[in-house]
Amino acid sequence: MKNWYLIQTKPKQEAVAQQNLSDQNFTVFCPKAVIKGKTVSLFPRYLFIELDDKSQNWTPIRSTRGVANFVRFGLTFAKVPSQIINMIKIQQQQTIEKMINICSHQQGDTVEIQTGAFKGQKAIFQNYNSSDRITILLKIIGQQQEVLLSENEVVAI
């Protein structure tokens, strides 16, 4: 029975590991995106590999160039349900679009607030948080205060 497993690669060697595993006729999945003209892995240092635990020889995998090891939980290899792999494949484009947007602001950039009580105020972009939220530094009463906003509430100046 075929299952998907998780493999950790050596640093910055996802492509090397993927190519070498594919050359050995293994089915490998490495979600990637092109951001600002550069191809990046959506899961740096990790690959998904589909293996039949009854009929395939797993021995050559660990000694494949670019592969560090299988990801394990104790003595059990980390299985990834097929539904998760299918979901990643389906949502890969949406993930690419989000990653492109993440690169739209850099720490220290000046932004303008577009909505709410601080509409029209200029602030300094700090960082991205989870769930499409960002932290900005806004000067209030002579001091800079950290304010959390939705990413779509600001525009770069």
Backbone as a ProteinNet text record, in pm:
[ID]
protein_1_A
[PRIMARY]
MKNWYLIQTKPKQEAVAQQNLSDQNFTVFCPKAVIKGKTVSLFPRYLFIELDDKSQNWTPIRSTRGVANFVRFGLTFAKVPSQIINMIKIQQQQTIEKMINICSHQQGDTVEIQTGAFKGQKAIFQNYNSSDRITILLKIIGQQQEVLLSENEVVAI
[TERTIARY]
83.7	0	88	58.7	140.1	95	194.4	171.5	272.1	238.5	330.8	406.9	537.7	623.4	698.7	751	822	971.6	1048.3	1194.4	1254.5	1355.3	1430.1	1552.2	1577.3	1692.4	1805.2	1920	2031.5	2001	2061.2	2028.7	2042.9	1937.8	1932.9	1956.9	1921.1	1941.3	1812.1	1699.5	1572.3	1573.2	1622.5	1622.8	1716.1	1831.1	1926.7	1864.1	1803.5	1740.6	1624.9	1543.4	1429.2	1474.5	1575.3	1624.7	1682.4	1764.1	1826.3	1724	1621.7	1517.4	1433	1404.2	1328.9	1407.3	1540.4	1625.1	1619.9	1586.4	1574.4	1429.9	1346.7	1206.6	1116.1	1149.4	1060.6	970.6	847.2	755	778.2	819.6	857.1	774.9	734.1	659.7	728.1	764.2	828.7	758.7	660.8	589.8	684.4	676.4	765.4	686.2	748.6	689.1	798.9	760.7	854.2	818	907.6	885.2	998.4	959	1055.7	1161.6	1117.7	1206.6	1291.3	1274.4	1354.5	1263.4	1300.4	1222.8	1259.8	1157.6	1179.8	1089.3	1133.7	1055.5	955.3	831.1	730.9	753.6	826.1	862.6	1013.6	1090.5	1236.7	1288.6	1377.5	1443.4	1353.6	1235.2	1146.8	1093.8	1077.6	1017.6	914.3	817	721	756.3	755.3	787.5	679.9	634.1	531.9	600.1	573.5	640.3	540.7	570.2	494.5	577	524.5	602.6	616.8	544.1	554.5	649.4	654.2	729	851.5	866.3	979.9	1094.3	1214.8	1334.5	1364.5	1357.4	1378.2	1525.8	1608.2	1748.2	1823.6	1810.4	1889.3	1848.8	1732.4	1683.1	1774.4	1810.4	1892.4	2030.7	2083	2216.5	2211.1	2092.8	2077.4	2132.6	2206	2261.2	2149.9	2169.1	2072	1977.7	1962.7	1871.4	1945.2	1883.7	1940.9	1887.1	1753.1	1693.4	1542.2	1478.9	1334	1296.6	1183.8	1130.9	1058	1085.7	1026.9	967.4	873.1	819	849.8	958	1006.9	1063.5	1010	1055.5	967.2	861.3	764.9	796.9	801.6	822.1	698.6	721.5	611.9	534.4	411.6	323.7	243.8	222.3	140.8	19.6	-100.9	-219.8	-230.4	-279.6	-295.4	-383.7	-481.3	-569.3	-489.2	-390.2	-306	-224.6	-166	-87.8	-177.7	-297.6	-390.9	-430.4	-452.8	-488.2	-373.7	-250.8	-134.8	-125.8	-145	-139.4	-247.2	-367.7	-478.5	-454.7	-406.2	-390.8	-253.8	-171.3	-36.3	-39.5	-130.4	-137.2	-175.4	-270.9	-309.5	-192.1	-116.5	0.2	103.8	123.1	218.2	176.3	47.7	-1.4	20	-2	20.4	168	255.8	399.3	446.5	389.4	425.4	383.3	263.5	215.6	301.2	349.4	433.7	559.2	607.6	728.1	700.8	572.6	541	587.3	597.7	644.3	772	863.9	987.8	992.6	1058.8	1069.3	1130.2	1065.7	1113.7	1044.6	964.8	892.1	786.3	764.7	658.4	527.9	422.1	290.8	188.4	75.9	-33.2	-155.4	-218.6	-337.7	-456.5	-535.8	-644	-782.7	-798.1	-930.9	-924.2	-1038.6	-1049.2	-1011.6	-993.2	-966	-834.8	-740.5	-609.5	-595.4	-708	-705.6	-624.4	-533.4	-449.9	-318.6	-304.2	-181	-70.7	51.4	167.8	225.5	277	334.2	452.8	524.2	640.5	606.2	623.3	596.7	701	653.8	743.6	759	647.7	656.6	518.4	518.8	396.5	368.8	242.6	198	110.6	58.3	-27.1	-162.1	-233	-368.9	-379.5	-288.8	-293.6	-290	-229.2	-216.4	-72.1	-56.8	75.6	91.6	216	247.1	310	258.3	315.8	351.5	442.2	473.9	405.9	319.1	242.4	276.3	305.7	340	210.6	190	72.1	118.2	74.6	107.6	258.7	332	476.6	557.4	493.6	565.4	521.6	613.5	578.1	515.2	399.4	326.6	309.4	319.4	292.4	142	96.8	-44.3	-58.3	-155.1	-184.1	-299.5	-280.6	-384.2	-391.9	-500.7	-510.8	-420.9	-358.3	-266.3	-331.7	-459.2	-526.3	-568.7	-538.8	-572.2	-462.1	-348.4	-238.4	-192	-131.3	-67.1	72.9	164.9	301.4	304.4	390.6	408	538.5
-118.4	0	124.6	218.7	338.9	443.9	507.7	617.4	727.3	849	961.2	974.9	999.2	1016.7	1148.8	1194.1	1321.3	1295.5	1362.5	1350.4	1487.3	1489.5	1613.6	1610.1	1724.2	1732.5	1807.6	1801.7	1884	2029.3	2125.1	2266.1	2304.9	2365.6	2417.8	2311.5	2186.5	2078.8	2004.7	2074.7	2012.1	1966.8	2051.7	2019.3	1901.8	1897.9	1788.3	1657.1	1659.2	1538.5	1494.6	1589.7	1556.5	1492.1	1549.4	1495.1	1354.4	1337.4	1207	1099.7	1137	1040.4	1006.8	1107.2	1082.9	992.6	1012.5	927.1	780.9	758.2	621.6	571.9	642	606.5	617.1	706.2	735.3	851.9	851.4	962.4	1064.8	1186	1290.2	1414.6	1482.2	1607	1714.2	1823.6	1936.6	2063.9	2113.8	2234.8	2353.7	2426.1	2539.6	2658.9	2775.6	2898.9	2983.5	3066.2	3161.6	3298.1	3352.8	3481.5	3575.2	3687.1	3786.2	3721.8	3630.8	3567.3	3454.3	3421	3315.8	3201.8	3078.8	2962.3	2924.5	2915.6	2879.7	2763.4	2686.6	2575.4	2629.2	2581.5	2624.2	2559.7	2448	2381.4	2360.5	2464.2	2450.8	2332.3	2255.4	2137.7	2015.1	2016.3	1899.6	1861.3	1730.4	1672.4	1570.5	1547.4	1439.7	1330	1206	1093.3	986.3	931.3	827	691.7	607.8	477.9	366.8	249.4	129.6	55.1	48.9	-11.9	-163.3	-224.6	-369.9	-410.2	-330.1	-377.4	-292.1	-173.6	-89.9	-100.5	-91.9	-92.7	51.9	77.9	212.8	241.1	140.3	153	261.4	273.5	374.8	519.5	540.6	676.9	756.2	698.7	770.6	804.8	727.7	755.9	835.4	882	962	1102.2	1154.6	1289.9	1390.7	1476.6	1579.7	1541.6	1412.7	1365.9	1359.4	1416.9	1407.8	1282.6	1269.2	1153.7	1157.5	1049.6	1048.4	1125	1191.3	1252.8	1141.7	1134.6	1028.6	1085.7	1011.3	1037.9	913.2	920.8	802	706.5	584.8	486	482.5	561.9	560.7	669.8	632.4	729.4	819	947.6	1044.5	1023.9	973.2	956.4	1084.4	1119.5	1235.3	1181.8	1206.2	1154.9	1209.3	1125.8	1164.8	1288.3	1302.8	1419.1	1548.2	1543.7	1661.7	1694.4	1593	1615.1	1674.4	1619	1671.1	1814.8	1845.2	1980.9	2077.7	2035.8	2120.7	2146.5	2042.8	2059.3	2155.5	2142.5	2228.9	2373	2391.2	2525.9	2586.7	2520.6	2570.1	2709.1	2733.9	2864.7	2973.5	2944.2	3041.8	3070.7	2968.7	2986.1	3072.8	3051.7	3132.3	3279	3304.8	3442.7	3506.8	3431.2	3485.2	3515.1	3425.9	3447.9	3570.2	3593.5	3712.4	3837	3832.8	3946	3967.4	3859.6	3873.2	3952.1	3936.3	4007.4	4153	4196	4331	4438.9	4409.3	4506.7	4455	4544.8	4511	4590.2	4536.9	4606.4	4744.7	4846.7	4983.4	5062.1	4993.5	5063.3	5155.3	5269	5360	5316.4	5306.6	5268.4	5373.2	5375.4	5465.5	5381.7	5413.8	5341.7	5390	5295.4	5326.3	5327	5268.4	5257.6	5284.5	5300.3	5310.7	5446	5449.6	5573.7	5639.3	5561.6	5616	5637.5	5641.3	5657.8	5781.8	5763.8	5872.9	5890.2	5821.4	5831.8	5747.9	5799	5724.3	5645.1	5526.7	5439.4	5365.6	5293.7	5215.8	5067.7	4995.2	4851.3	4779.5	4690.1	4611.6	4469.2	4391.8	4252.2	4193.9	4073.6	3998.4	3907.9	3893.9	3800.3	3696.1	3604.7	3502.2	3561.5	3488.7	3522.8	3658.9	3689.4	3813.1	3939.9	3933	4050.1	4099.7	4231.2	4291.7	4379.6	4404	4496.5	4619.5	4736.9	4862.8	4945.9	5041.2	5137.5	5268.6	5315.7	5437.1	5537	5659.8	5762.9	5819.1	5791.2	5836.9	5911.7	6035.8	6120.8	6123.5	6143.8	6161.6	6034.4	5918.7	5792	5694.4	5606.9	5503.2	5385.9	5345.5	5233.2	5124.6	4999.4	4888.5	4873.2	4863.6	4847.1	4728.1	4640.6	4525.6	4560.6	4540.7	4567.3	4452.9	4450.1	4357.7	4411.3	4322.2	4362.5	4451.6	4428	4507.7	4646.5	4681.7	4813.2	4915.2	4873.9	4966.6	4954.4	5063.9	5061.4	5120.9	5071.9	5124.6	5263.2	5345.7	5481.1	5485.9
0	0	0	-89.6	-99.7	0.5	61.7	154.5	125.1	164.8	153.9	284.4	271.9	388.4	374	484.6	486.5	500.4	413.7	414.8	442.2	527.9	549.7	459.1	392.6	304	372.9	312.4	359.2	322.6	392.8	366.8	219.8	166.6	29.1	-77.1	-45	-141.6	-176.2	-165.7	-201.8	-347.5	-436.9	-580	-609.5	-543.1	-562.4	-516.3	-397.9	-344.9	-433.3	-476.7	-562	-692.2	-755	-881.4	-862.7	-760.6	-737.5	-699.9	-623	-589.4	-712.4	-794.1	-917.7	-1012.6	-1017.5	-1101.2	-1057.2	-929.8	-876.9	-885.1	-962	-985.6	-863.1	-770.4	-658.7	-698.7	-648.6	-671.4	-560.5	-601.3	-506.1	-534.9	-427.6	-440.7	-356.5	-422.1	-354.8	-402.2	-325.1	-367.9	-377.1	-488.7	-512	-560.5	-550.7	-600.9	-662	-759.6	-817	-759.3	-679.4	-615.1	-653.7	-713.6	-761.2	-849.8	-937.9	-1033.7	-978	-851.7	-788.9	-745	-779.2	-738.5	-595.7	-509.3	-368.8	-332.1	-235.1	-183.7	-81.5	-88.4	9.1	145.7	148.1	272.7	271.1	303.4	295.7	377.2	314.2	371.2	383.6	318.9	327.9	190	169.8	50	94	9.4	29.7	-68.8	-21.6	-108.6	-91.1	-204.4	-201.4	-211	-111.1	-104.6	-73.9	-127.9	-94.9	9.6	130.3	238.6	226.5	134.1	117.2	5.2	-103.5	-220.1	-256.5	-201.4	-240	-139.5	-193.1	-109.6	-67.3	62.6	115.3	145.6	145.8	185.2	109.6	-23.5	-94.4	-64.9	-6.9	13	105.9	219.4	317.4	264.3	169.6	116.2	-15.1	-51.6	-172.8	-150.1	-249.1	-238	-214.6	-115.3	-81.8	30.1	58	162.4	295.9	399.2	534.1	603.7	607.8	674.4	659.2	696.7	708.2	834.9	832.2	953.9	1028.9	1159.2	1241.1	1368.3	1421.6	1554.1	1635.8	1710.5	1779.8	1676.7	1671.7	1573.6	1448.7	1448.4	1338.7	1237.3	1110	1003.5	993.6	967.9	958.9	829.2	841.2	725.5	707.7	582.5	548.7	472.4	524.6	455.6	312.1	221.8	81.6	66.8	156.5	150.6	172	258.2	284.4	158.8	96.7	-25.5	-134	-150.1	-250.7	-219	-91.9	-51.7	-82.2	-54.6	-83.2	-233.7	-313.1	-458.2	-507.4	-454.7	-495.5	-451.7	-328.5	-273.5	-300.7	-376.6	-403.5	-466.6	-559.2	-624.2	-524.2	-436.5	-334.9	-242.2	-207.7	-121.7	-190.8	-320	-397.2	-392.8	-412.1	-409.9	-273.4	-165.3	-30.8	-8.6	-54.4	-34.9	-112.8	-230.4	-306.9	-229.3	-168.9	-90.4	34.1	94.1	212.7	179.7	59	18.6	-17.7	-12.5	-57.1	41	169.5	268.5	333.9	357.2	427.7	557.8	659.1	787	764.2	821.6	807.9	697.6	611.9	505.7	566.1	501.8	543.5	476.2	555.8	505.6	549.5	480.3	517.9	552.1	663.6	707.8	624.5	571.9	480	543.5	662.8	723.3	872.4	932.6	1077.2	1133.9	1265	1337.7	1296.2	1247.4	1209.3	1058.6	987.3	842.8	803.9	706.8	658.4	734.9	847.7	927.2	863.7	872.3	824.1	940.9	910	1012.4	951.2	1036.3	991.6	1004.2	893.1	892.7	978	1067.5	1153.2	1101.5	1101.9	1059.1	1030.7	973.2	946.7	1064.7	1098.4	1200.8	1133	1208.8	1149.3	1108.5	1028.2	985.9	918.2	827.4	748	833.3	949.4	1036.3	1028.1	1048	1047.1	1170.2	1207.7	1316.2	1253.9	1293.2	1247.6	1369.3	1351.3	1456.2	1418.8	1507.6	1483.6	1593.8	1554	1651.4	1710.8	1839.2	1911.3	2036.4	2050.8	2165.9	2188.1	2081.3	2090.2	2108.3	2111.9	2127.4	2019.4	1980.1	1884	1957.8	1909.1	1968.2	1863.5	1904.9	1814.2	1798.9	1674.1	1644.4	1550.2	1579.1	1492.3	1400.9	1271.2	1172.7	1074.2	999.2	887.8	775.9	701.8	596.6	491.5	464.7	360.8	409	534.4	586.9	562.1	505.6	480.5	335.8	286.7	156	171.8	91.7	95.1	33.6	87.6	32.9	-43.1
[MASK]
+++++++++++++++++++++++++++++++++++++++++++++++++++++++++++++++++++++++++++++++++++++++++++++++++++++++++++++++++++++++++++++++++++++++++++++++++++++++++++++

